[in-house]
Amino acid sequence: MKKLLSFITASVLTLSCFSIPVAAQEKEMKAAWMATVFSIDFPSVKGDEILQKIEYIEKLDFLQETGINTVFVQVRPKGDALYESDINPWSEVLTGVQGMDPGYDPLEFMIEEAHDRGMEFHAWLNPYRVTTSGTDLSVLADGHPAKENPDWLIDDGSKLTYDPSNDDVKEHIRDTVREIVENYDVDGIHFDDYFYPSGYPLREGETARERIEHVSEMIEMVYKTVHKYGKDVVFGVSPSGICVNGEGFKGSQSVESVYADPRQWIEGEYIDYIIPQIYWELEHSSAPYEAVLNWWNEAVDGTDVKLYIGEAAYKENVGAEIISHLEIAKFYDNVEGHAYYSTRNLISNLGGCADALKEYYNGKTEEKPVAPPVIEEPEEEVAVPEIVIPTKPIRPVTAVSTNSKVLVDGVETKFEAYNIDGYNYFKLRDIAFALNGSEKQFDTLWDEKVKAINVKTGVPYTVAGGELKGGNGKNKTAVTSTALLYVNGKYVEAEAYNINDMNYYKLRDVAKAVDFAVVWSEALNSVGIVSMFGYEE
């Protein structure tokens, strides 16, 4: 078996396209994010070097064929590393155990594969995140900087975050970046939109301006480090699409919610590029695409900071109008490219986004490729697109009956829910029943022929009976579900277990697929399902 996998890997590597010098890449950025937190985009398999390499190559090839010339790969999802580091532990997404050596250096491999295709590789780091949920330091790997320095941390009751006001934290982030640019041939260092925990209250005597200055100081330190130790390496940040409300738009914005002010970074020119996440459609009621884009175009005007636009490939309505976005951006002198979140969404071709980009970027005007059929009104059967679906290993686990309170749009609702491996799992039909009548309502349809569930968003739920009965408080044995899940005809990777012949899905997977918000409060031991807002990581 090992010989066979080695042969497959060698074959894939041999068939990869010929090396193209990265320096020859055209000016326009055409980028895609590849998230590793929760294994969103990569890797889908843990503890297998060969399969991880094959998966990365296949996804990189897809992106290249689509016209993408730059990848932002998340190499620091939770204060850890997808590379050999002396100061951060190995990431758990590689092996399932934080701190365990995967037996190879993923970053070195991923950079080489990108460069072999003439693609730029930017190492994407979340500078402050330590945990996505939970505040127990004992779960962290021995030697984790957060475990050894608990005074570096902010505990907001639901997760752990490095404190941006701590000088040791600033130096740790600086040293993390230095280690990468000194040891790896990256083309860029890239930060996302997470800074202070959103909505975290000010401490006594602390001001918002002080927090903003702490974040800006870290950004400037990283910029100087990148340019001191990295040869031709650039540094960029992708903040929320709205910096401050105004100019005819409003919404969640970075200055007041996470205390990050990109205007300072632009004016001080201690970033090389900025990618605001303008994740809205053209006619959005409170943040129309062009109005927000225009604000950023003016913000960078007269500076050397390059402006690229972050696009929501994970939203079907945005995907359907993506070419209009690109055409509009042409009228703004400072826009020099676009980036798409994320790789898995491009692969699923939501709204025909990937097909449109492939034609647009590759200049195809003849023999337009025929896209796979998309189900608009499924009735009895679910058409299965021709995609490679990873085989799910069947494993029995203990499903612990959850005692957490569940609120749906503020109203306490009884669910039969279970906690498996630290995550809450709910019946899909219960969620649909609870959201029925809201703007995030959806229906479900089981297709016995292909053993698949198809979710249709925006339509009323068809009541089957027995929804929201509540559990008996007892633990159950669960096995990995083999059912496939489609949302509006598109295959969705989602963690699911079967308990007493019913499929239970990880709540956050459903929330992301349907686009509703999930809020967890450690202090109140409560889960909030909110239909008025969209999903956020």
N, C-alpha and C positions, 0 to 999 in steps of 0.2 A: 504493500500500500504506500509506504514512504517513497519507494522508488517511482511509483506511478505519479504521485503528487509532485515529486521533484522534476519528473519529465514534463508534466503539465506546466509547471512554473517556468522551466527553461524554454518551453515552446512559446509561452505567452511573451516572455521577455524577448525572444528572438523575433517574434512577429511584430513587436512594438515598432512604431514609426521611427524613421531615421532621425538622428540627433540634429536639432536646429539650434544655432546659437541664440541664447535668450536675448542678447543684445540686438539681434536683428528683428525682434518683435516690433510690430507697429505701435505707434504712440497710443492709440485708443485702448483703454483697459476694458477687458471683457472677462469678468471674474466670477467665481462661484465660491461660496462658503461651504466647507466640509466640516460639520460639527461632530465632535466625538463625545461630548457630555451626553449621558444616557444612550450612547451609541446611536445617536440620531442619524448620522450619515455613514459612520464608520467607527470601529469595525462591528459587523453583525455577529461575528464568531469570536469567542474568547479562547486564548490558550493554544492557538494553532497558527504558527508562523506562515506556513504555506498558503492556507486558505485566506489569511489576512492579506497577503501579498497579491494573490489572485484577485481578490475583491477590489483592492485599491487600483490595480491595473485596469480592471474592467470599467470602473467608474471614471478613472482618468481618461480612458479611451473615449468613453461616451461624452465627457465634457469637451474633449478636443474636437470630436466630430460635430458637436453642437456649435462650435466656434469660440469656445472659452480659451483664453490664453493665460489666465492667472488663477491660481487656487490659494485660498486662505484656509489652511488646515489647522484645526484646533489642537495644539500640542500641549496646552496647559488648561485642562478643563476645570480642575478643582484643586489648585495649589500643588499639582503633581506634574508628571512629565511623560510624554510619549517619546522620550529620548534619554540617552544615558546622561545622568546628572549627578553632581556631587552635593547638590543642595536641596533637591526636591525628589520625593519618592516616585517610583514608577507608577503610572496611572493604572487604576483597577480596570479600565475598559479593555486593557490588553489581555489580562489573564483572569480577571474576576477577583483578584486580590491586590489591594494597593500595596506597593512595595516589592512585588514579585517581578523578577527579571523575566521578560518575555523570550529571552534567548536570541534576540537580534535587536538592531537599532532601527525602529520604524522611521524616525525622522530622516536618517541618512538615506534609507531606501526610498522614501517618498520624494525627497528632493531630487535624487538621481533620476527617478522615473519622470518627474515633471520636466526636468531639464532635457532629458532625452527627446521630449516632444516639443521642445522650444517654448515651454510654458514657464512662467515665473512661479516661484513658490514663496509665499509669505507665511511665516510662523505666527499663528493666531494664539494669543494668550488672553485668558481672563485673569487680570492682575490680582484681584482681591478675593475671589470666591474660594472657600475652603470646603463647605458642604452645601449641597442643594436642599437637604432637609435633615433635621436632627442636630442636636448640640452636644452629643456625647463624644468627647475627645478620645475616648478609649478605642473607638472604631478606626481611628487613623493609624497609619503604619508607624511603627517605631522609627524614630528619627525625623518624623514629619516636623518641619519648623513650627507649625501651629501647635503641635502636641508639646513641643519643648518650650514654647513661648506663649502660654495662654494669655499673657498680658498684651499680646499683639492683636487680640480678637475682639470683634463685636458679636455679641449674642443677642439677636433680636427676638428670641423666643422660638424661632422656627428653624434657624440655620446659623452657620458660623461664617463670618466674613473678616478678612484682615482689615484692621482699622487704618483708614487712609491718613489719620492725623498722627500716627506713630512713626517717628523718624526711622526706627529699625525696620519697619515694614517697607518704607520707601526704598531703603538701601537694599532690602532683600529682593524687591522687584527689579531694581537696577541691576543687581548681581545676577539675577535669573536671566535677564536679557543679555547681559554681557557674556554669560556662559554660552548662550546659543550662537550669538554672532561671531564669537571667537572660534567656535568648534564646528560650525556647520555653514555650508554654502547657501544660506538663505538669501533671497532677494529683498525680503522685507520683514519687519516686525509689525504685527497688527493687533490692536486692542479692540474689544467690543464695547457695548454700551452699559456695562455693569460697573458701578462705582460704589458710593455709599448704598446700603440697603434702601430700597425705595420706601419713602415715607418714614424712615427711622427718625424719631424725635430728637431734637437738639438736647444736649446735656445742659445742666445748669451752668450758666455763664458762657456757653458756647454760642457762636453766631454762625449764620449761614455763610457769610462772607469768609470766615475762617475755614470752613469745610471746603469751599470752592478753591481757596488758595492752596490748601493741602493737596488736593487732586492735581491742580495745575503744576505745583512744584514737582510732583512725581512724574508727570508727563514731560516736563522740561528735562528732568534728570535722565529719563529714558532716551529722549531725543539726543542729548549730548553723548550718552554712552554708545548709542547705535552708530553715530558718526565718528566717534573716536576709535571704536574697535571693529566695526564692520566695514569691509571694503565694498563700496557702492551699494550699501544696504540702505533702504528707506524705512521710515517709520510713519504709520498712519493709524487713525482711530475711526471707528464707525459708531457715532453717537446716535441717540434717538433722533427721529426725523425733525422734531420740533425742538429748537433750542429754547426759545421763549415764545409765549403766546402773543399773537398780534398779527398785523398785516392781513387780516381777514381770515385767519385760521386759528384753531385752538385744539388742544388735546394734551396727552401726557408729554411732558417736556423735561429736558435733562437738568436745567439749572435748579429748579425748585424740588424736583423729585429725588435726584441722585447727586446733586451738588457738583455737577460737572458743567463747566462753561466753555464750550468750544470756541467762543469768540476770543477768549484769552489766548488759546493755543494758536489760532489763526493770526491774530494781531502780533503775537510774539514770534510767530514763524518757528515754533518748536514742534511742529509736525510737518511731514513732507506732503501728506495727502489727508483728505477727510472724506468719509463716505457716509453722509447722513442717510438714515434708514427711512426713505420716503415711501412708506409701505401702503400708500392709499391710491385709490383709483382717481380718474380724471374728475369725476363729478362728486367726489366725497363731500358730504354736507359741511364738515367742520375743518377738513384739512385737504382741500383739492390739490392734486398732484402738482400742477404747474405753479400755483401760488407758493407752495412750500419750496419748490425747486428754485424759483426766482429769488426767494429770500437768501438761500445759500449761495446762489450765483453772485449776488451782491456782497455777501459776507466775505468771500475770498477775493473779490475784485481788488486789483492793485497789489496783491501779495504773491509770493512764490508757492503758496500752498495749492496743490492740485485738488480739483473737485471731481469726485466720482459719485454716482448716485446709486444708493442701495435700493434694490427692487424686490418686491414680495412675490417671489415665485411660488410661495406656499398658499397664495390666495388665488382662487380660480378666476375671480373677476378681474384681478390685475393681470394674470397670465393671458386672458383673452384680449387685453388691449395693450400688450407689452410693446408692440411695434409703434403704436401711437406715442408711447412714452419716449421711445428712442428718437422718433421724428421731432417731437416737441423739443427735446433736449438739444437738438442740433441748432436751435435758434439762440442758445445761450452760450456765449463765447467761452466761459470758464469751465463748462462741463467737458471732461475728457474721457468719459467712459462710464461703465455701469458694472454693478456687482449684484449677484442673484442669490437669495437665500431660499432654499439651500440645495445641495446636490440631490438629495432624495426627491425633492419636489420637482426639480428639472427632469429627473429620470421618470417620474410619474406623469410628467407632461400636463400638469394642471392647466386648464384653459387653453391647451395647445401651445403653451409657452415655449417649450423646447423645440417643437417643430417650426414655430415662427422664427425663433432665433437662428436655428440652423439655416433656414432659407435666407434670412436677412443678412447674417454675418458671412455666409459663404457665397452670397451673390447669385443664388440659383434663380433663374427666371424661366427655365424650361423644365419639363418633366417633373412637375411638383410632386414630391413624395406623398403617397396616400397614408394618412394617419390611421392608426387602429381605431375601430369604431368606439365611440363613447356612448354609454347607455344614458338616455335622457329620461325615459319613462319606463323603467323595468316593471314587468307585470308578473310573469310566472317564472322566468329563468334569468339568470345572471350570466352575461357573456364574459368569459374569462379572457382578458388580454394576454397576448403571447409575451409573457415576461418570465424571468427566472425567479422562482419563489424558493427561498432556502428551506430545506427540510428541518422541521422542528423536532428536536429530540423529546421523546415522551418521558417525563419524570414525575413521580408522585412526590407531593410536598404537603406539609401541614398548612392549612388555611386557618389562620387565627381569626375568630369572630371579632370584628372591630367594635370597640366601645366608644368610638369618636362620634360626637354629635355632627349631623349633616344638615346644613342649611342650603336651601335652594332659593335664590333671590331673597335671602333673609328669613325664610320660613323654615322652621325645623321640619325635616321630613325623615320618615323611618325607611331605611334601606336594609336589605340583607347584604352586608358587605363584609369582606375579609381582607386581612393583611397578610401578604405573602412577600417574603424577602424585603420587608420594609416598605412595601407599596400597597395602596388600597385598591381593591378590585371590586367592581360593581357589575350587576347584570346590565347588559346593553339596553334591554327593554325597560328596565326600571328608570334608567337615565332618560330615555326617550319619553316615557310616561310623565316624568317629573318636569320636563322642559316643554311639554305639549302646550301650544298656545303662545309660547314666547317667540321672540325673533330668531332663536336658535333651535327651534323645533326640528325634529327629523323623524323619519319612519324607517323601519327595518323590514327586510324580506329575506327569509331563509330559502335557499335553493338546494334541494336535496341532491340533485343530479351532480353538482360540482362541490357540494359540501361547503357552501359559502354564504356569508351574510352580506347583503348589500344595503348600505345606508343611503337614503335619499334625503338631503338637507333641504330645509325651507318648506317642508310639507307637513301636514298634521300626522301625528302618530296613530296607527291603527291598533286599537286596544285589543289584546288577545285574552285578557283575563289573568288574574293572579299577580299583577304588578304591585310593587311596594307592599308586600305582605310583612316584611320584617323577618329577621332571623330568630332562632331560639337561643342565641348566645353561646352555642357550642362550636368547638373547632371541628373542621371537616378535612377529609383527605381530598386534595385536588390533583389533577393530572394536566399536563400541558395540552391545551386545545389544539387540534389539527384543523379547525375551521379556518377558512380564509375570510378576510374582511375587505370589502370594497366600499368606497365612499364615492357616490355619484359615478359609479362604473370604474373607478380607479383603485388599483390594489394598494392597500395600506399595511405597512408592517406594524403590528400591534401585539403586545404581550397579552396572552389570554390563557385562562385555565378553565377546565371543566369540573364542575362540582355538582354531583347528583344530576347529570345530564343537562346542566345549564351552563352556558358560557359566560364567564366573568372576565371583564377587560380592565386593564389598568386605567384608572380614571383619567390620568393625565394624557394617555394616548388617545382616549376618546375626545377629551377636551381639545386637543390639538387638531384632530381630524375634523371635528365639527366646528371648532373655533368658538368655544366659550371659555370663560375664565375659571380657574380653580385657585382657591386661597386656603392656606393651612395656617392654623394658629396653634402653636405648641402650648401656649399658656391656657387657652380655653379648650384644648383637645377637640378642635372642631375643624370640619372641612366645609368650605363654602363653594357652591356651584353658582356661578353668576352669569346670567344670559345677556346682561346689558353690555358686557365687555368681551373682547376677543381674547384668545389664548396668548399668554406670554410665558417664556421660559423662566 
